Amino acid sequence: MQTPDPIRLFQSILLPSRTIPPVRKPPPPEVPPGIPGTPGSPTASFGAVSAVTIDAHTRLWPDDRPWPLRRPPAHRWSRFSEAMHCIDRALVLGVRSERLGIEIPAAQVADFCSEVPESRIPFAAIDPLAESLADDLAEVGERNITGITIAPADTGTRPTHDRFVQVLDWCASNNRPIHISNPFLEHPRSIMDFARHALLDEPLADFPDLRIVISDLGLVPIEETLLLLTKHDHIYAECSRIATRPWLLRHTLTCAYEREVTSRLLIGSGFPFAMPEQVITAAYSVNTPGSTTGGAPIPREIIRAIVDRDLIRLLDIDAPALPAPASATPSLTPRITEPAA
């Protein structure tokens, strides 16, 4: 028979029994918001959400049309419906430049948008220097097209030109918003100087109630753009040109935050060059390591407001109501939503 250990026997008699406390796992390390798959990242959710996300820049370009620049679109236009799975509405822009010999006519834009009128907002392209300008503007009215888009650099029209001002005057008189962008700014015959946003300052002073979205953010001097937003009440800038360039996106948002004009910034994908999901994810990721440029992080509520800005109201657009979300049967289509707190 084995002799008991006297020390263990003494401890069992004299020392009170104790319950060993459970081992507590340390909390997970904090992860900067914005990294996909983490608590601070954009997440895929199912079903209805309260906010409405609007893509402020898609460009109609049929798949059978050759692209006139060296860098073609990253996606095919036939994927439009698939690309918009995380978007409620999108501005669909045409193209018109007699200088470059490029046109996607207003009728084609109107027909495409009429297929899903509650989510596709048509903007007909106008060339201010075209001899058919009066007829082109009349067609916008006859087809009840929501707005127009102009490309000053691509059409070779200085924004202070009388014909450009004539278009502004028509839009102001007919309650049509304007989208100013130059999709072919890299084309040798596109005039870079006419893309500068500072050139819009003088003519826009005569149309204080005109609603305008400007593009090419990041390709022109950023301070000119932000100063224009500061001076004029109804001008907004969309970020499709910088959305997939993390450093430039972060720098632009920081400058806008410092100037207190982030309320004028909009989400735009530039589809078919980028997917809206890419752009939204990039916006929510500006504060992640590797994408910062110094300074304080951009508040998450600022980014969320940019993503969910009510562009329809801001541009005073009379758009059909969106279908009521089905509360009983959730949608099986994921969409990008606000990061978790």
N, C-alpha and C positions, 0 to 999 in steps of 0.2 A: 504494500500500500504506500502510495506516494505521500510524503510529509508536506503539509500545506506551507506555503511561503508565509512566515510570520508577519512580514511587512504588509502584504496584501490582506491578511486576516485582520490586522490592526486597523487598516484603512476602512475595511468593510464594516467594522463594528463602531468606530468612533466618528468617522466623517459622514456628514449627511449626504444623501444621494442628490445628484444634480441632473437636470435635464439639459442635454447639450443643445444649444440654440441652433436653429436651421441655418445653413450656409446661405447667405444672401448674394445673389449674382450682382456684380457691379453694373451700373447703368451703361447702356451702349454709348460709345463716344459720340459727341455731337458732330453732325455732318453739315457743312455749309449748305444752305438751301439752294436748290437749282440743279443738283446732280440727279439725272434720271434714275429712278428706282429707289430713291431715298426719301425720308419723310419730307424733305424740303423741295422735292422735284415736282414738275408737272406730272400728273397721274392720269391714267385712263379711267374714266368712270362710265357707268352705263345709265341710261335713262335721261330724264329731263334735268336741265340745270336752269337756274333763274336768269343768269346773264346771257346776253346775246353777243356772239362774236362775229365781227364783220371783216372780211378781207377787203382792204381798201385798194387793192391793185391786182387784178388778173388781166391777162392780155389775150384776146381771141387770136389764135394763129393755127389754122388747119394743118393737120399732119402732112398733107400732100404738098404744102408750100415750102420751098427751100428757104432756109434762113439766110439773110443777106450778110451776116457777119461771120467771123471766123469761129466764134464760140456759140454753138447752137444751144437751144433750150435743153435742160437736163431731163425733161419729161415730155411725153406726148400729150397733145391737147385732148385726145380721146379719153384720157384718165381724169378729166375734169371732175366728174361726179365722185369718183373715188377719192380724189385729192381733197374735196370739200367735206369729208366725213366729220371733221372737227369744227366746221364753220357753219354758221346759220345763214349768212348772206354773203354775197361777193359782188363787188363792182366789176363789171366785164367791159373792158375797153376795146375799141376798135383801133385801127391804124390808118393814117392818111398823110402822105407826104409826096407831093408832085415832084419836089426837088430830088427825092431818092427813088421815085417811081414805085412806091409801095402803097397799097391800099387794101384794107379790109372794110368793105362798105357798110354803111349804117344799116342797110336792110339785113345783112348777114348777122350783125350783132343783135338786132331787134328780134329776128327769128329764133336765134339760139336762146335768148333770154325768155322768150314767150313760152318756151317749153316748161319752165319752172319759174313763173313770174314772181312768186313770193320770196325766192331766194337769189335770183339773178337780176342784178340791177344794170341795165344797159347804158353805156356812154358811147355816143357816136363820135368818131374822129372827124375833125374839121381842119382843113388847110386854109388859113386866112388869106393866102395869096392865090388860091384857086379862082379861076374865072367864074366858076359855078357857086361861089360862096353864098349868094343870096338863095339859090335853089337848095343848097345843102342845109342851110339853117331852116328853110321852110320844111324840108323833109323831116327834120328832127321834131318840129311841131306837129306835122301831119301824122307821123308814126307814134307820137306821144312817147318819145324816147326820154328817159329820165334826165340825162345830162350830156355834156360834150367833153371831149378830151382834145387838147391842143399840144403840139410838140414844137415849141419855138425854134429850138436848135435844128431839129430834123427838117422842118419846113423852111428854114432860113428866114424866119420872121422875127425881127426884133420886137420885144414886148411893147415898146413905145410906138410901133408902126400904127398908122391909122386903121389898117385892116384888122389888126389884132384888137385895137380898142373897139372897133365896130362889133367884133364878136363878144367882147365883154359887155357892151351896151345891150346887145340882143339878149344875152343870158340874164342880165339884170332885169330887163323888161319882161322876160318870159319865165322868170323864176326857175332858171335852170342852173344847177351847180356845174362847176368846171373842174376838170382834172388836168393839171399841167404836168406833163412828163415827156421825156425824150428817150424812147426805147432803143433808138439806134444812134445814141450819142457817140459810140465808138466808130461809126461809119465815117470814112474820109470826107464826105461832103456835108456832114452835120457840123454846124457852126457852134463850137463849144462856148464861145462868149455869150451867145443868146440863151444858154441854159442857166446863167447866173440868176439867182433869185433876187438879187438887188435890183435887177432891171424891171422887176414887177412892181416895185415900190411906187413909182410915179403914176402909172396908169390905174393902179388899184385904189389910190387915194380918192378917185372920182366915183368909186362904186363901193361905198362902205358896207352895204348890205349883201354884197355878192358872196356866195359860199364857194370856197375854192380849196381843193386838195392839191398840194404840190408834191412832186416826186423827186427823184435824183438826190435825195438826202445822202450826204457823204461824198458825192462826186463834185459838188460845188462847195465853196467856202462855208463851213458850218456856222460861223458867226453871222454871216449874211442871212442865212436861213432863219436862225433863232431871232435875230433882230427884226426880221420881217414878221415873224409870228408875234413878237412883242408889240409891234406898231399897229397891226391890223386885226380887228376883232374876229373875223370869220374865215381865217386861213388856217389850214391844218397841213401837217407834213406826215407822209407815210414812209415807213422805213424798209421797203423791200430791197433797196440797193445795198443796205448794210446788214440786213438781218442774219446772213450767214457768214459774216465777218466779225468774230467775237470782239476783237480789240476795238474796232471802229464803232461797233454797236455800243459797247460799254462807254467809250469816250463821248459819243454823241449824247447818250442818256445822261451822263454826268454833266455835260455842258448845259443841257436843257434843264436839268434839275437845279443847277446853280442859277440859271436865269428865270426859274420858276415858270417855265412854259411847257412842262410835260403834259399838261392838259390839252395841248394842241397836237400831240403825237398819236399816230394811228398804226395799227398792224397791217402790213401788206406783204404778200408773198411774192408778187411778180410772176406767179404761175403762168407759163410752164417752166420757168427757171428754177423755182423752188416750191416745195410743198408747204401749205399753211402750217402743218404740224411741226415741220422743221423750224419755222419762224417763231411759233409760240414757245417751243422748247428753248430756243436760243434766247428769247426775251426773259424767260424765267431763270435762265442760267447765267445771267450777267454777273452775279456776285460769287460765282464759283472760283476756286483757286485756278489761276492760269488765264482767267478772262478779265481780271481786274487791272486797272491802270493806276492804282493808288487812290487815296481819298476814302471817304465814307461809302459804305454800300448803298445802292439804290433801294429805298424802302419797298418792301414787297407790295404794299398797297398801291404804290405808284405804277409798278409794272402791271398789276392786275387791272388797274384802271385803263391803261393803254390797250391791253388785250381786249377788254370788254367795253370799249367806248361806243356809245350809241351814235354811230355815224349817221344813221337815218334821220334822227332828230336834229343833229347838228347841221346837216345839209338841207334840212327842211324838205325831205323827200316824201312824197305821198306813195308809199309802197304798200302792196297787199299784205294783210296780216299773215304772220307765220302760222302754220297748223298748230292747234293746241296739242301739247305733249300728252302722250298716253300715260296716265298715272297707274293704271292697273297692270299693263304689260310693258315692262321696261324695254328700251331699245337694245338691240344686240350690237349696235355700232358704237365703238368706243370713241371718246372725244377727249381732247386735252382740257383740263380744268385747273383751277387755282391750286398751288401747292398746299399740302397739309400744313397746319400750324405747328 
